[in-house]
């Protein structure tokens, strides 16, 4: 049997994890306004959750700012 290193995951889990990351970053941004921290965490999320994670997390953060999601 051939095993692959490619991360095959449940996309719904990724959505939940990215929303949690966005929630944490949004609250950190509200309290500290530390751009370097947010930028570094978004880069880290890109490595963990895959290509496009930065943009998806920023979109979730924008929705939180608008109040459409918690």
N, CA, C and O atoms as a Tripos MOL2 file, in Angstrom:
@<TRIPOS>MOLECULE
protein
  280   279    70     0     0
PROTEIN
NO_CHARGES

@<TRIPOS>ATOM
      1 N           0.8400   -1.1770    0.0000 N.3       1 UNK1
      2 CA          0.0000    0.0000    0.0000 C.3       1 UNK1
      3 C           0.8860    1.2410    0.0000 C.2       1 UNK1
      4 O           1.8950    1.2880    0.7030 O.2       1 UNK1
      5 N           0.5130    2.2300   -0.7760 N.am      2 UNK2
      6 CA          1.2760    3.4620   -0.8870 C.3       2 UNK2
      7 C           0.6360    4.5320    0.0000 C.2       2 UNK2
      8 O          -0.5660    4.7870   -0.0730 O.2       2 UNK2
      9 N           1.4570    5.1390    0.8230 N.am      3 UNK3
     10 CA          0.9880    6.2020    1.6870 C.3       3 UNK3
     11 C           1.4630    7.5410    1.1360 C.2       3 UNK3
     12 O           2.5820    7.6630    0.6400 O.2       3 UNK3
     13 N           0.6130    8.5170    1.2300 N.am      4 UNK4
     14 CA          0.9420    9.8380    0.7200 C.3       4 UNK4
     15 C           1.1250   10.7990    1.8790 C.2       4 UNK4
     16 O           0.4430   10.6920    2.8980 O.2       4 UNK4
     17 N           2.0420   11.7330    1.7220 N.am      5 UNK5
     18 CA          2.2230   12.7760    2.7350 C.3       5 UNK5
     19 C           1.2110   13.8970    2.5670 C.2       5 UNK5
     20 O           1.0720   14.7540    3.4390 O.2       5 UNK5
     21 N           0.5050   13.8870    1.4440 N.am      6 UNK6
     22 CA         -0.4800   14.9280    1.1950 C.3       6 UNK6
     23 C          -1.5520   14.8740    2.2760 C.2       6 UNK6
     24 O          -2.0670   13.8050    2.6020 O.2       6 UNK6
     25 N          -1.8740   16.0140    2.8140 N.am      7 UNK7
     26 CA         -2.8380   16.0970    3.8940 C.3       7 UNK7
     27 C          -4.2490   16.0470    3.3140 C.2       7 UNK7
     28 O          -4.7320   17.0280    2.7490 O.2       7 UNK7
     29 N          -4.8950   14.9100    3.4570 N.am      8 UNK8
     30 CA         -6.2850   14.7690    3.0070 C.3       8 UNK8
     31 C          -7.1430   14.9660    4.2400 C.2       8 UNK8
     32 O          -7.0970   14.1710    5.1790 O.2       8 UNK8
     33 N          -7.9150   16.0180    4.2290 N.am      9 UNK9
     34 CA         -8.6650   16.3720    5.4280 C.3       9 UNK9
     35 C         -10.1150   16.6420    5.0830 C.2       9 UNK9
     36 O         -10.4770   16.7790    3.9140 O.2       9 UNK9
     37 N         -10.9070   16.7130    6.0760 N.am     10 UNK10
     38 CA        -12.3090   17.0420    5.9170 C.3      10 UNK10
     39 C         -12.4120   18.5670    5.7810 C.2      10 UNK10
     40 O         -12.0170   19.2880    6.6980 O.2      10 UNK10
     41 N         -12.9350   19.0710    4.6590 N.am     11 UNK11
     42 CA        -12.9800   20.5300    4.4720 C.3      11 UNK11
     43 C         -13.7910   21.2480    5.5460 C.2      11 UNK11
     44 O         -13.5000   22.3990    5.8690 O.2      11 UNK11
     45 N         -14.8070   20.5830    6.1060 N.am     12 UNK12
     46 CA        -15.5950   21.2480    7.1380 C.3      12 UNK12
     47 C         -14.7670   21.4790    8.3960 C.2      12 UNK12
     48 O         -14.9700   22.4720    9.0940 O.2      12 UNK12
     49 N         -13.8370   20.5750    8.6930 N.am     13 UNK13
     50 CA        -12.9390   20.7910    9.8240 C.3      13 UNK13
     51 C         -12.0590   22.0070    9.5710 C.2      13 UNK13
     52 O         -11.8080   22.7960   10.4820 O.2      13 UNK13
     53 N         -11.5970   22.1560    8.3490 N.am     14 UNK14
     54 CA        -10.7420   23.2880    8.0270 C.3      14 UNK14
     55 C         -11.5040   24.5920    8.2000 C.2      14 UNK14
     56 O         -10.9500   25.5700    8.7010 O.2      14 UNK14
     57 N         -12.7510   24.6180    7.7980 N.am     15 UNK15
     58 CA        -13.5610   25.8270    7.9570 C.3      15 UNK15
     59 C         -13.6840   26.1840    9.4370 C.2      15 UNK15
     60 O         -13.5190   27.3430    9.8190 O.2      15 UNK15
     61 N         -13.9710   25.1960   10.2520 N.am     16 UNK16
     62 CA        -14.1090   25.4400   11.6890 C.3      16 UNK16
     63 C         -12.7950   25.9360   12.2900 C.2      16 UNK16
     64 O         -12.7930   26.8710   13.0920 O.2      16 UNK16
     65 N         -11.6880   25.3200   11.9090 N.am     17 UNK17
     66 CA        -10.3900   25.7280   12.4390 C.3      17 UNK17
     67 C         -10.0050   27.1260   11.9610 C.2      17 UNK17
     68 O          -9.4680   27.9200   12.7330 O.2      17 UNK17
     69 N         -10.2770   27.4260   10.6990 N.am     18 UNK18
     70 CA         -9.9550   28.7610   10.1780 C.3      18 UNK18
     71 C         -10.8230   29.8270   10.8370 C.2      18 UNK18
     72 O         -10.3410   30.9260   11.1110 O.2      18 UNK18
     73 N         -12.0890   29.5260   11.0960 N.am     19 UNK19
     74 CA        -12.9440   30.4950   11.7900 C.3      19 UNK19
     75 C         -12.4610   30.7180   13.2110 C.2      19 UNK19
     76 O         -12.5080   31.8430   13.7090 O.2      19 UNK19
     77 N         -12.0000   29.6700   13.8690 N.am     20 UNK20
     78 CA        -11.4650   29.8160   15.2260 C.3      20 UNK20
     79 C         -10.1990   30.6740   15.2030 C.2      20 UNK20
     80 O         -10.0030   31.5290   16.0660 O.2      20 UNK20
     81 N          -9.3490   30.4360   14.2140 N.am     21 UNK21
     82 CA         -8.1290   31.2450   14.0640 C.3      21 UNK21
     83 C          -8.4950   32.7080   13.8160 C.2      21 UNK21
     84 O          -7.8830   33.6120   14.3860 O.2      21 UNK21
     85 N          -9.4860   32.9330   12.9700 N.am     22 UNK22
     86 CA         -9.9320   34.2980   12.6690 C.3      22 UNK22
     87 C         -10.4990   34.9710   13.9140 C.2      22 UNK22
     88 O         -10.2510   36.1520   14.1560 O.2      22 UNK22
     89 N         -11.2510   34.2230   14.6940 N.am     23 UNK23
     90 CA        -11.8320   34.7740   15.9190 C.3      23 UNK23
     91 C         -10.7330   35.2050   16.8790 C.2      23 UNK23
     92 O         -10.7980   36.2850   17.4670 O.2      23 UNK23
     93 N          -9.7300   34.3590   17.0320 N.am     24 UNK24
     94 CA         -8.6170   34.6800   17.9260 C.3      24 UNK24
     95 C          -7.8370   35.8940   17.4190 C.2      24 UNK24
     96 O          -7.5090   36.7880   18.2000 O.2      24 UNK24
     97 N          -7.5430   35.9310   16.1360 N.am     25 UNK25
     98 CA         -6.8070   37.0650   15.5680 C.3      25 UNK25
     99 C          -7.6200   38.3550   15.6480 C.2      25 UNK25
    100 O          -7.0690   39.4210   15.9210 O.2      25 UNK25
    101 N          -8.9140   38.2590   15.4140 N.am     26 UNK26
    102 CA         -9.7640   39.4500   15.4690 C.3      26 UNK26
    103 C          -9.7680   40.0530   16.8710 C.2      26 UNK26
    104 O          -9.6650   41.2690   17.0300 O.2      26 UNK26
    105 N          -9.8870   39.1990   17.8820 N.am     27 UNK27
    106 CA         -9.8880   39.7200   19.2510 C.3      27 UNK27
    107 C          -8.5090   40.2600   19.6370 C.2      27 UNK27
    108 O          -8.4120   41.2600   20.3480 O.2      27 UNK27
    109 N          -7.4480   39.6050   19.1710 N.am     28 UNK28
    110 CA         -6.1060   40.1430   19.4150 C.3      28 UNK28
    111 C          -5.9420   41.5060   18.7540 C.2      28 UNK28
    112 O          -5.3530   42.4160   19.3390 O.2      28 UNK28
    113 N          -6.4560   41.6480   17.5490 N.am     29 UNK29
    114 CA         -6.3570   42.9130   16.8260 C.3      29 UNK29
    115 C          -7.1320   44.0090   17.5620 C.2      29 UNK29
    116 O          -6.6600   45.1400   17.6730 O.2      29 UNK29
    117 N          -8.3140   43.6710   18.0610 N.am     30 UNK30
    118 CA         -9.1130   44.6580   18.7890 C.3      30 UNK30
    119 C          -8.3870   45.1820   20.0240 C.2      30 UNK30
    120 O          -8.4740   46.3680   20.3420 O.2      30 UNK30
    121 N          -7.6790   44.3100   20.7100 N.am     31 UNK31
    122 CA         -7.0420   44.7020   21.9670 C.3      31 UNK31
    123 C          -5.6450   45.2780   21.7990 C.2      31 UNK31
    124 O          -5.2670   46.1940   22.5300 O.2      31 UNK31
    125 N          -4.8700   44.7580   20.8460 N.am     32 UNK32
    126 CA         -3.4690   45.1780   20.7860 C.3      32 UNK32
    127 C          -3.1100   46.0270   19.5670 C.2      32 UNK32
    128 O          -2.1550   46.8010   19.6260 O.2      32 UNK32
    129 N          -3.8470   45.9030   18.4710 N.am     33 UNK33
    130 CA         -3.5560   46.6110   17.2190 C.3      33 UNK33
    131 C          -2.1280   46.3040   16.7360 C.2      33 UNK33
    132 O          -1.4910   47.1510   16.1100 O.2      33 UNK33
    133 N          -1.6320   45.1010   17.0250 N.am     34 UNK34
    134 CA         -0.2730   44.7080   16.6700 C.3      34 UNK34
    135 C          -0.2760   44.0740   15.2750 C.2      34 UNK34
    136 O          -0.6130   42.9000   15.1180 O.2      34 UNK34
    137 N           0.1010   44.8590   14.2730 N.am     35 UNK35
    138 CA          0.0960   44.3780   12.8830 C.3      35 UNK35
    139 C           1.0940   43.2590   12.6390 C.2      35 UNK35
    140 O           0.8180   42.3320   11.8780 O.2      35 UNK35
    141 N           2.2500   43.3420   13.2820 N.am     36 UNK36
    142 CA          3.2740   42.3190   13.0800 C.3      36 UNK36
    143 C           2.8110   40.9520   13.5710 C.2      36 UNK36
    144 O           3.0520   39.9370   12.9170 O.2      36 UNK36
    145 N           2.1500   40.9290   14.7170 N.am     37 UNK37
    146 CA          1.6350   39.6770   15.2540 C.3      37 UNK37
    147 C           0.5980   39.0720   14.3050 C.2      37 UNK37
    148 O           0.6450   37.8790   14.0040 O.2      37 UNK37
    149 N          -0.3300   39.8940   13.8420 N.am     38 UNK38
    150 CA         -1.3930   39.4140   12.9570 C.3      38 UNK38
    151 C          -0.7860   38.9070   11.6530 C.2      38 UNK38
    152 O          -1.1740   37.8470   11.1610 O.2      38 UNK38
    153 N           0.1480   39.6420   11.0980 N.am     39 UNK39
    154 CA          0.7880   39.2340    9.8460 C.3      39 UNK39
    155 C           1.5160   37.9020   10.0170 C.2      39 UNK39
    156 O           1.4290   37.0290    9.1540 O.2      39 UNK39
    157 N           2.2310   37.7470   11.1260 N.am     40 UNK40
    158 CA          2.9630   36.5010   11.3780 C.3      40 UNK40
    159 C           2.0090   35.3300   11.5700 C.2      40 UNK40
    160 O           2.2680   34.2290   11.0830 O.2      40 UNK40
    161 N           0.9200   35.5610   12.2690 N.am     41 UNK41
    162 CA         -0.0450   34.4790   12.4910 C.3      41 UNK41
    163 C          -0.7500   34.0880   11.2030 C.2      41 UNK41
    164 O          -1.0690   32.9150   11.0090 O.2      41 UNK41
    165 N          -1.0000   35.0510   10.3160 N.am     42 UNK42
    166 CA         -1.6130   34.7310    9.0290 C.3      42 UNK42
    167 C          -0.6510   33.9220    8.1570 C.2      42 UNK42
    168 O          -1.0780   33.0190    7.4380 O.2      42 UNK42
    169 N           0.6330   34.2400    8.2190 N.am     43 UNK43
    170 CA          1.6300   33.4560    7.4860 C.3      43 UNK43
    171 C           1.6910   32.0300    8.0310 C.2      43 UNK43
    172 O           1.7970   31.0690    7.2700 O.2      43 UNK43
    173 N           1.6250   31.9070    9.3320 N.am     44 UNK44
    174 CA          1.6220   30.5900    9.9700 C.3      44 UNK44
    175 C           0.3920   29.7970    9.5460 C.2      44 UNK44
    176 O           0.4870   28.6040    9.2580 O.2      44 UNK44
    177 N          -0.7580   30.4550    9.5080 N.am     45 UNK45
    178 CA         -1.9970   29.7930    9.0950 C.3      45 UNK45
    179 C          -1.9090   29.3160    7.6510 C.2      45 UNK45
    180 O          -2.4490   28.2650    7.3070 O.2      45 UNK45
    181 N          -1.2350   30.0780    6.8160 N.am     46 UNK46
    182 CA         -1.0530   29.6890    5.4140 C.3      46 UNK46
    183 C          -0.2650   28.3750    5.3270 C.2      46 UNK46
    184 O          -0.5680   27.5190    4.4970 O.2      46 UNK46
    185 N           0.7310   28.2270    6.1750 N.am     47 UNK47
    186 CA          1.5090   26.9840    6.1790 C.3      47 UNK47
    187 C           0.7080   25.8170    6.7430 C.2      47 UNK47
    188 O           0.8340   24.6890    6.2650 O.2      47 UNK47
    189 N          -0.1080   26.0800    7.7490 N.am     48 UNK48
    190 CA         -0.8570   25.0060    8.4090 C.3      48 UNK48
    191 C          -2.0690   24.5800    7.5850 C.2      48 UNK48
    192 O          -2.2600   23.3880    7.3460 O.2      48 UNK48
    193 N          -2.8880   25.5330    7.1490 N.am     49 UNK49
    194 CA         -4.1710   25.2300    6.5250 C.3      49 UNK49
    195 C          -4.1340   25.2000    5.0050 C.2      49 UNK49
    196 O          -5.1290   24.8470    4.3720 O.2      49 UNK49
    197 N          -3.0080   25.5630    4.4120 N.am     50 UNK50
    198 CA         -2.8790   25.4580    2.9680 C.3      50 UNK50
    199 C          -3.0300   26.7890    2.2540 C.2      50 UNK50
    200 O          -3.3110   27.8280    2.8500 O.2      50 UNK50
    201 N          -2.8260   26.7010    0.9380 N.am     51 UNK51
    202 CA         -2.8670   27.8890    0.0820 C.3      51 UNK51
    203 C          -4.2370   28.5510    0.1490 C.2      51 UNK51
    204 O          -5.2640   27.8790    0.0520 O.2      51 UNK51
    205 N          -4.2480   29.8510    0.3120 N.am     52 UNK52
    206 CA         -5.4890   30.6140    0.3620 C.3      52 UNK52
    207 C          -6.0490   30.8130    1.7540 C.2      52 UNK52
    208 O          -7.0380   31.5240    1.9270 O.2      52 UNK52
    209 N          -5.4320   30.1960    2.7500 N.am     53 UNK53
    210 CA         -5.9450   30.3040    4.1210 C.3      53 UNK53
    211 C          -5.9070   31.7450    4.6040 C.2      53 UNK53
    212 O          -6.8210   32.1900    5.2980 O.2      53 UNK53
    213 N          -4.8590   32.4790    4.2430 N.am     54 UNK54
    214 CA         -4.7290   33.8750    4.6730 C.3      54 UNK54
    215 C          -5.9450   34.6850    4.2220 C.2      54 UNK54
    216 O          -6.5260   35.4380    5.0040 O.2      54 UNK54
    217 N          -6.3190   34.5250    2.9670 N.am     55 UNK55
    218 CA         -7.4490   35.2870    2.4370 C.3      55 UNK55
    219 C          -8.7690   34.8480    3.0570 C.2      55 UNK55
    220 O          -9.6370   35.6760    3.3330 O.2      55 UNK55
    221 N          -8.9180   33.5420    3.2770 N.am     56 UNK56
    222 CA        -10.1540   33.0540    3.8960 C.3      56 UNK56
    223 C         -10.2770   33.5630    5.3310 C.2      56 UNK56
    224 O         -11.3620   33.9570    5.7590 O.2      56 UNK56
    225 N          -9.1770   33.5580    6.0690 N.am     57 UNK57
    226 CA         -9.2090   34.0310    7.4610 C.3      57 UNK57
    227 C          -9.4820   35.5280    7.4990 C.2      57 UNK57
    228 O         -10.2410   36.0030    8.3440 O.2      57 UNK57
    229 N          -8.8660   36.2710    6.5860 N.am     58 UNK58
    230 CA         -9.1510   37.7180    6.5290 C.3      58 UNK58
    231 C         -10.6220   37.9770    6.2040 C.2      58 UNK58
    232 O         -11.2230   38.9130    6.7310 O.2      58 UNK58
    233 N         -11.1980   37.1470    5.3370 N.am     59 UNK59
    234 CA        -12.6170   37.2950    5.0040 C.3      59 UNK59
    235 C         -13.4850   37.0240    6.2340 C.2      59 UNK59
    236 O         -14.4580   37.7380    6.4770 O.2      59 UNK59
    237 N         -13.1350   35.9940    7.0100 N.am     60 UNK60
    238 CA        -13.8740   35.7260    8.2520 C.3      60 UNK60
    239 C         -13.7280   36.8930    9.2270 C.2      60 UNK60
    240 O         -14.6920   37.2690    9.8930 O.2      60 UNK60
    241 N         -12.5330   37.4620    9.3120 N.am     61 UNK61
    242 CA        -12.3200   38.6060   10.1960 C.3      61 UNK61
    243 C         -13.1610   39.8040    9.7540 C.2      61 UNK61
    244 O         -13.7020   40.5240   10.5930 O.2      61 UNK61
    245 N         -13.2710   40.0180    8.4600 N.am     62 UNK62
    246 CA        -14.1020   41.1150    7.9470 C.3      62 UNK62
    247 C         -15.5680   40.8790    8.2840 C.2      62 UNK62
    248 O         -16.2880   41.8200    8.6190 O.2      62 UNK62
    249 N         -16.0110   39.6320    8.1970 N.am     63 UNK63
    250 CA        -17.3950   39.3190    8.5610 C.3      63 UNK63
    251 C         -17.6320   39.5440   10.0450 C.2      63 UNK63
    252 O         -18.7150   39.9780   10.4390 O.2      63 UNK63
    253 N         -16.6330   39.2540   10.8730 N.am     64 UNK64
    254 CA        -16.7560   39.5040   12.3090 C.3      64 UNK64
    255 C         -16.8400   41.0000   12.5900 C.2      64 UNK64
    256 O         -17.5940   41.4370   13.4590 O.2      64 UNK64
    257 N         -16.0710   41.7670   11.8590 N.am     65 UNK65
    258 CA        -16.0970   43.2200   12.0320 C.3      65 UNK65
    259 C         -17.4660   43.7800   11.6640 C.2      65 UNK65
    260 O         -17.9670   44.6910   12.3230 O.2      65 UNK65
    261 N         -18.0790   43.2240   10.5940 N.am     66 UNK66
    262 CA        -19.4150   43.6480   10.1740 C.3      66 UNK66
    263 C         -20.5060   43.1280   11.0930 C.2      66 UNK66
    264 O         -21.6070   43.6760   11.1280 O.2      66 UNK66
    265 N         -20.2030   42.0640   11.8400 N.am     67 UNK67
    266 CA        -21.1780   41.4920   12.7570 C.3      67 UNK67
    267 C         -22.0210   40.3960   12.1430 C.2      67 UNK67
    268 O         -23.0130   39.9810   12.7430 O.2      67 UNK67
    269 N         -21.6550   39.9090   10.9510 N.am     68 UNK68
    270 CA        -22.4610   38.8570   10.3320 C.3      68 UNK68
    271 C         -22.1710   37.4750   10.9130 C.2      68 UNK68
    272 O         -23.0310   36.5960   10.8580 O.2      68 UNK68
    273 N         -20.9730   37.2660   11.4720 N.am     69 UNK69
    274 CA        -20.6680   36.0370   12.2060 C.3      69 UNK69
    275 C         -20.0080   36.4170   13.5070 C.2      69 UNK69
    276 O         -19.4460   37.5050   13.6390 O.2      69 UNK69
    277 N         -20.0790   35.5030   14.4830 N.am     70 UNK70
    278 CA        -19.4770   35.7620   15.7990 C.3      70 UNK70
    279 C         -18.0080   35.5580   15.7880 C.2      70 UNK70
    280 O         -17.3530   35.7360   16.8150 O.2      70 UNK70
@<TRIPOS>BOND
     1     1     2 1
     2     2     3 1
     3     3     4 2
     4     3     5 am
     5     5     6 1
     6     6     7 1
     7     7     8 2
     8     7     9 am
     9     9    10 1
    10    10    11 1
    11    11    12 2
    12    11    13 am
    13    13    14 1
    14    14    15 1
    15    15    16 2
    16    15    17 am
    17    17    18 1
    18    18    19 1
    19    19    20 2
    20    19    21 am
    21    21    22 1
    22    22    23 1
    23    23    24 2
    24    23    25 am
    25    25    26 1
    26    26    27 1
    27    27    28 2
    28    27    29 am
    29    29    30 1
    30    30    31 1
    31    31    32 2
    32    31    33 am
    33    33    34 1
    34    34    35 1
    35    35    36 2
    36    35    37 am
    37    37    38 1
    38    38    39 1
    39    39    40 2
    40    39    41 am
    41    41    42 1
    42    42    43 1
    43    43    44 2
    44    43    45 am
    45    45    46 1
    46    46    47 1
    47    47    48 2
    48    47    49 am
    49    49    50 1
    50    50    51 1
    51    51    52 2
    52    51    53 am
    53    53    54 1
    54    54    55 1
    55    55    56 2
    56    55    57 am
    57    57    58 1
    58    58    59 1
    59    59    60 2
    60    59    61 am
    61    61    62 1
    62    62    63 1
    63    63    64 2
    64    63    65 am
    65    65    66 1
    66    66    67 1
    67    67    68 2
    68    67    69 am
    69    69    70 1
    70    70    71 1
    71    71    72 2
    72    71    73 am
    73    73    74 1
    74    74    75 1
    75    75    76 2
    76    75    77 am
    77    77    78 1
    78    78    79 1
    79    79    80 2
    80    79    81 am
    81    81    82 1
    82    82    83 1
    83    83    84 2
    84    83    85 am
    85    85    86 1
    86    86    87 1
    87    87    88 2
    88    87    89 am
    89    89    90 1
    90    90    91 1
    91    91    92 2
    92    91    93 am
    93    93    94 1
    94    94    95 1
    95    95    96 2
    96    95    97 am
    97    97    98 1
    98    98    99 1
    99    99   100 2
   100    99   101 am
   101   101   102 1
   102   102   103 1
   103   103   104 2
   104   103   105 am
   105   105   106 1
   106   106   107 1
   107   107   108 2
   108   107   109 am
   109   109   110 1
   110   110   111 1
   111   111   112 2
   112   111   113 am
   113   113   114 1
   114   114   115 1
   115   115   116 2
   116   115   117 am
   117   117   118 1
   118   118   119 1
   119   119   120 2
   120   119   121 am
   121   121   122 1
   122   122   123 1
   123   123   124 2
   124   123   125 am
   125   125   126 1
   126   126   127 1
   127   127   128 2
   128   127   129 am
   129   129   130 1
   130   130   131 1
   131   131   132 2
   132   131   133 am
   133   133   134 1
   134   134   135 1
   135   135   136 2
   136   135   137 am
   137   137   138 1
   138   138   139 1
   139   139   140 2
   140   139   141 am
   141   141   142 1
   142   142   143 1
   143   143   144 2
   144   143   145 am
   145   145   146 1
   146   146   147 1
   147   147   148 2
   148   147   149 am
   149   149   150 1
   150   150   151 1
   151   151   152 2
   152   151   153 am
   153   153   154 1
   154   154   155 1
   155   155   156 2
   156   155   157 am
   157   157   158 1
   158   158   159 1
   159   159   160 2
   160   159   161 am
   161   161   162 1
   162   162   163 1
   163   163   164 2
   164   163   165 am
   165   165   166 1
   166   166   167 1
   167   167   168 2
   168   167   169 am
   169   169   170 1
   170   170   171 1
   171   171   172 2
   172   171   173 am
   173   173   174 1
   174   174   175 1
   175   175   176 2
   176   175   177 am
   177   177   178 1
   178   178   179 1
   179   179   180 2
   180   179   181 am
   181   181   182 1
   182   182   183 1
   183   183   184 2
   184   183   185 am
   185   185   186 1
   186   186   187 1
   187   187   188 2
   188   187   189 am
   189   189   190 1
   190   190   191 1
   191   191   192 2
   192   191   193 am
   193   193   194 1
   194   194   195 1
   195   195   196 2
   196   195   197 am
   197   197   198 1
   198   198   199 1
   199   199   200 2
   200   199   201 am
   201   201   202 1
   202   202   203 1
   203   203   204 2
   204   203   205 am
   205   205   206 1
   206   206   207 1
   207   207   208 2
   208   207   209 am
   209   209   210 1
   210   210   211 1
   211   211   212 2
   212   211   213 am
   213   213   214 1
   214   214   215 1
   215   215   216 2
   216   215   217 am
   217   217   218 1
   218   218   219 1
   219   219   220 2
   220   219   221 am
   221   221   222 1
   222   222   223 1
   223   223   224 2
   224   223   225 am
   225   225   226 1
   226   226   227 1
   227   227   228 2
   228   227   229 am
   229   229   230 1
   230   230   231 1
   231   231   232 2
   232   231   233 am
   233   233   234 1
   234   234   235 1
   235   235   236 2
   236   235   237 am
   237   237   238 1
   238   238   239 1
   239   239   240 2
   240   239   241 am
   241   241   242 1
   242   242   243 1
   243   243   244 2
   244   243   245 am
   245   245   246 1
   246   246   247 1
   247   247   248 2
   248   247   249 am
   249   249   250 1
   250   250   251 1
   251   251   252 2
   252   251   253 am
   253   253   254 1
   254   254   255 1
   255   255   256 2
   256   255   257 am
   257   257   258 1
   258   258   259 1
   259   259   260 2
   260   259   261 am
   261   261   262 1
   262   262   263 1
   263   263   264 2
   264   263   265 am
   265   265   266 1
   266   266   267 1
   267   267   268 2
   268   267   269 am
   269   269   270 1
   270   270   271 1
   271   271   272 2
   272   271   273 am
   273   273   274 1
   274   274   275 1
   275   275   276 2
   276   275   277 am
   277   277   278 1
   278   278   279 1
   279   279   280 2
@<TRIPOS>SUBSTRUCTURE
     1 UNK1         2 RESIDUE 1 A UNK
     2 UNK2         6 RESIDUE 1 A UNK
     3 UNK3        10 RESIDUE 1 A UNK
     4 UNK4        14 RESIDUE 1 A UNK
     5 UNK5        18 RESIDUE 1 A UNK
     6 UNK6        22 RESIDUE 1 A UNK
     7 UNK7        26 RESIDUE 1 A UNK
     8 UNK8        30 RESIDUE 1 A UNK
     9 UNK9        34 RESIDUE 1 A UNK
    10 UNK10       38 RESIDUE 1 A UNK
    11 UNK11       42 RESIDUE 1 A UNK
    12 UNK12       46 RESIDUE 1 A UNK
    13 UNK13       50 RESIDUE 1 A UNK
    14 UNK14       54 RESIDUE 1 A UNK
    15 UNK15       58 RESIDUE 1 A UNK
    16 UNK16       62 RESIDUE 1 A UNK
    17 UNK17       66 RESIDUE 1 A UNK
    18 UNK18       70 RESIDUE 1 A UNK
    19 UNK19       74 RESIDUE 1 A UNK
    20 UNK20       78 RESIDUE 1 A UNK
    21 UNK21       82 RESIDUE 1 A UNK
    22 UNK22       86 RESIDUE 1 A UNK
    23 UNK23       90 RESIDUE 1 A UNK
    24 UNK24       94 RESIDUE 1 A UNK
    25 UNK25       98 RESIDUE 1 A UNK
    26 UNK26      102 RESIDUE 1 A UNK
    27 UNK27      106 RESIDUE 1 A UNK
    28 UNK28      110 RESIDUE 1 A UNK
    29 UNK29      114 RESIDUE 1 A UNK
    30 UNK30      118 RESIDUE 1 A UNK
    31 UNK31      122 RESIDUE 1 A UNK
    32 UNK32      126 RESIDUE 1 A UNK
    33 UNK33      130 RESIDUE 1 A UNK
    34 UNK34      134 RESIDUE 1 A UNK
    35 UNK35      138 RESIDUE 1 A UNK
    36 UNK36      142 RESIDUE 1 A UNK
    37 UNK37      146 RESIDUE 1 A UNK
    38 UNK38      150 RESIDUE 1 A UNK
    39 UNK39      154 RESIDUE 1 A UNK
    40 UNK40      158 RESIDUE 1 A UNK
    41 UNK41      162 RESIDUE 1 A UNK
    42 UNK42      166 RESIDUE 1 A UNK
    43 UNK43      170 RESIDUE 1 A UNK
    44 UNK44      174 RESIDUE 1 A UNK
    45 UNK45      178 RESIDUE 1 A UNK
    46 UNK46      182 RESIDUE 1 A UNK
    47 UNK47      186 RESIDUE 1 A UNK
    48 UNK48      190 RESIDUE 1 A UNK
    49 UNK49      194 RESIDUE 1 A UNK
    50 UNK50      198 RESIDUE 1 A UNK
    51 UNK51      202 RESIDUE 1 A UNK
    52 UNK52      206 RESIDUE 1 A UNK
    53 UNK53      210 RESIDUE 1 A UNK
    54 UNK54      214 RESIDUE 1 A UNK
    55 UNK55      218 RESIDUE 1 A UNK
    56 UNK56      222 RESIDUE 1 A UNK
    57 UNK57      226 RESIDUE 1 A UNK
    58 UNK58      230 RESIDUE 1 A UNK
    59 UNK59      234 RESIDUE 1 A UNK
    60 UNK60      238 RESIDUE 1 A UNK
    61 UNK61      242 RESIDUE 1 A UNK
    62 UNK62      246 RESIDUE 1 A UNK
    63 UNK63      250 RESIDUE 1 A UNK
    64 UNK64      254 RESIDUE 1 A UNK
    65 UNK65      258 RESIDUE 1 A UNK
    66 UNK66      262 RESIDUE 1 A UNK
    67 UNK67      266 RESIDUE 1 A UNK
    68 UNK68      270 RESIDUE 1 A UNK
    69 UNK69      274 RESIDUE 1 A UNK
    70 UNK70      278 RESIDUE 1 A UNK
